[in-house]
Amino acid sequence: MSSFSLCSACHSSSEVTLDLTTDRSIFLGYGLEISIDDLEIAAVSGCHLCTLLSDFLRVVRNLSPDFRTSYLWRVPTDLFLQASDIGTLLIALRGEASYVDHFELYTHRGQPPIPAIGLGEDVPESLTLALATQKIKYWMSVCKQHPACIFEDKRAPELPTRLLFLGKHQVRLEDTAGRRGFYATLSHCWGTSQVLTTTSENLTERKTGIRWSSLPKIFQDAILLTLSLGLQYLWIDSLCIVQGDNRDWTHESARMASIYSNSYLNIAATSSSGSNGILFTGRWTTPVPYEEDLEELPKRPMKSYEIPYQDSFGLGNTVIKARYSTRPAHENVKLLHNSEHMKRSDVFQKGPLLTRSWVFQERLLSPRTVHFHATEMIWECKDSFLCECGILGGAEHLLHDGKGIIGKCWLRNLETDLEYDTRLAVRWLDCVELYSRLRITECTDKLPALAGLASKFGSKLQSQYLAGLWECDLPRSLCWKVIGEERDGPDTNTRMTYGKRCAPYCAPTWSWASIDLSDTGITSSFEARTAFEHLLVKTFSFQVDDRFELVAAECTPYPESPFGQVTSGTLIIRAASLSTTLFIDQSEADFMIDLGGKIYSADIDLEPTYLNSHESQYPGNYFPKAHKQREMEVLLTVFGYTQGVRDLPEERGFALIITPVRGLQTKYERIGILEYDASEPALLNADICTIEIV
């Protein structure tokens, strides 16, 4: 091959550079796709880079025997090349219908780089306390130089009600209210096994001392790390809140904002699904299931493999290494709470903590979090993300863009920017939608688990908080809808599943918090959620209907927790209202409303079995005759409309679908929402009524 000719496979020249913008993958973005057959031919012809990639393939083909034996259709046929944010070469092996494995190729820092490959960092195969302490102390020193992360108050923060005191030879619970000092917090999954707790019965004993052998491994590791970082206090929810004492739990859950906001460091046991997990252990990753919902993906060790190669680049002893890509870990942490991404994810296997509702506010409120992900440690502060492999240190850290939340930067932007209430309210709706994707064990925790963030918003909005909504944003924020999930996955035609009413009571029916989505969808999915996207697409176009009047809105929260659980709520409105019939296809969970011969699809919050319907008098009129059709009388109440924008020039109206509460005919409950053509005569000419919704 001529020294100045371009390779027909990788299109590189003697300068060993690559154009990584020529091809596009719908899953990975822009890069360069190379057929393995073409690559091997080019290597034989003398292309230096193709020779190196061929050597790489010889090494990695021996690392994934399970794919050759169990997934024959996934035999790699192509390479898809991209550059990481620090210039290392990302290589995705693509099979016939999916990406098989993801690797990163790099040269060691301090050595002559190969332009197409870049310089990278090794990730230790196994994490020890010493390695973790060294890395976290370095990240902390970097963090303290960030203007966004410098303590505004030079004094130590106020301590929570109770903390674990960590002595050389003992751990004990200590009353610390009214004092100042520094402490760490632990974010962890409780799991299915019995977690170590403090109760009214053992509170005195806990203050005397806690036997080391009784502490779960996660607690032990967190204690050792806290001490290694020079701190003597640690907050763990199960031990620092008196479990089973409703008054103490309510009081402490209302203080979550200050507990996490004042912590020196939040230790996140991200990869552990329960308290029997381990912080200091071997690292691993999995292939990324971009097209498949695999419940249990094969584990790949986080090990660096040296690639033997002939020194065709004239670099002497430069060492070239390959490892399974850390990109999935970065996506787990950075993109999980993004409404455009991670609807289905391997995070349940590698970072189960991130799927929990309580952790949503814990990670956002704490000034610094270190994630103990299965693949590597990841640092998150108000300024940036950092990781052991170094890639996140070179990444651009976007703030809120109207589509999702990316880490603490988003909350910092909320705290420092002077914004109009309307914009803040939009952020809250986005926050709720992202939060609603996550898992929660007890429905009654839905509002308490978001109370810390709600208090942050409340200090800015200065508006009445109504069970997850803000009075200043009514009626728009009442126009949420439930997005269901296909029970058997994204590529089937199975019926959609929806929510059920939370039991015991936790919110009025007009609040998104009244819906339990815990039994919807597949275990690896984030698709089921309470959505505001139909409003946020047209962010500032929502208009209140001229006939709508908010007469009264109130909720009764627990006295010690104004942003937490509520015992009741009522909404009294005057609005254009129309009685009509909701038709239900129980076979497919489909819902229709007929307005003067025009058929509209209705967004219903609940599974058909939860609706007070009866057998239809007109089977086959709206759904196939073979399907079981039912119907019920409902009332449509018009709230507002969105002005047309871009590709949607027509105005769209929004009406709540409500029905009388059983046994209370003068009060109504919400069961869904109707989006319709705003010029619909039946609703333009509807009578105005006063209605109470509970």
Disulfide bonds with the S-S distance in Angstrom:
none
